[in-house]
Amino acid sequence: MLQQFRKISKMSKESKFECIDVIGCVFNLTLTDISTFEALTWNHGATTKEIAKRIEKDRSTAHRSLEKLVACGLSQKEKVANETRGYSYVYTRISDRDLYLKAKSNIDKCYEKIEGALHKLKHD
């Protein structure tokens, strides 16, 4: 968490504070994860193969990134039947409102921890 806090602090000092950068810091996303998240914005219900092509990475890299987004609650995964046989998974991004609420919640939790640490410093 300290590393993420340093990154946010540096960006704010340099006035390079973009929304996607904040999302990346709040959820500890890599550049590939951020690219994947952005690709989901344009591809509603995309497969791993489609995302891999969009972000210009191999399928295993795209899959890891998609699964991380699901684990963070930034994406949803749905099993769909194929026309010929079997099934595949499609991924969708959460809404901007849900993204805001999740990010705000994470920021608030982080702030509480920072405030608690500073409170201990004050009373030591």
N, C-alpha and C positions, 0 to 999 in steps of 0.2 A: 504494500500500500504506500509505503514511503516513496518508492520510486515513481509511482503514479502521481503522488502529490508534488514531487519535484518537477515532473514533466508539465503538469498544469501550471505550476508557479512560473516556470520558464516561459511557457506560451503566453501567459498573461502579461509578463514583463515586456515581451517582444511584440505585443499587440497582434499576435497571430492566433486568435481564439475563434476557430470555426466550430460550428455545431458538431460536425462529424468528429473533430478532434476531442471534444468533450465526451462524446459517446464512447470513443475509443479508450479514453482514460478511465471513465467510470466503469466500464465493463472489461477492462484489461484486454483489449482487442489488438491483434497484430495488424499490420498493413494488409495482409491477405484477408483477414477477417473483415476488415473495413470494406475492402473491395467487394467481398462476397455480399456483405450487408447492402452495399449500394446496388449491386447487381440484382438483388431481390426486389429493390424498389421498382426496377423496370421490368422484371420478369415475375409476374404473379403466377404462382403455381409452377415453379421451375424445377426441373430434375437436376441431379448432380451433374450429369453430362452437359446440360445447357449452361449451368453456372460455370463449370470448368472452362467451357469455350469462351464465355463472356469475360472471365477474369484472366484468361490465357494461362491457366495452370493445369496440371494433370488432375484426373478425376479423384485420386486419393487425397490430394491436397484440398480440393474443393469439398470433398466429403468431410474431412476433419474440420474444416472451417464451418461448414453448415451445421455439423453436430455441436460445435462449440456455441454457435448462435442459438441453437435450440436449448442447450443447457443453460445459457444465460437468460433465456426467456425472450430473446429478440426475434426469434423465428419459430414457426410451427411446422411440423412434419406430418404429412398425411399419406396414408397408404392408399393407392388407387390401382384398380385392376387394369391390366393391359388388354388391348383388343384381341391379340392373338392368344397369349397364355401368360400366366403368372401375374405379377404385380410390380409396381415401382413406387418410389416415394417422391412426392413433390413438396417443395418448401415454399412458404410464404412469409413475408415480413410482417411484424406486428404493426398496428396503426401508429400514426404519429402521436396520437393522444396516449396510447399505452406506452410508447417509447418514452414520452415525457414523464409519465407517472413512475415508470421503473427507474429512470435515470435520477429523477428527483428523490425518490426513496433511497437509492444508493448514496447519493450525495448527502442527504440528511443523516444517514447512518455513519458515514465517514466523518461528518462534522461533529457528531456526538462523541465519537472516539477521540477526535483531536481535542475537543473541548474538555473531555475527561482527563486526558493526558496533561493538558495545561493546568487544569484545576489541581492535579496532584503536585505539579511543579510549584504552584502558588502556596500550597500548604506544607511543603517540605522544609 
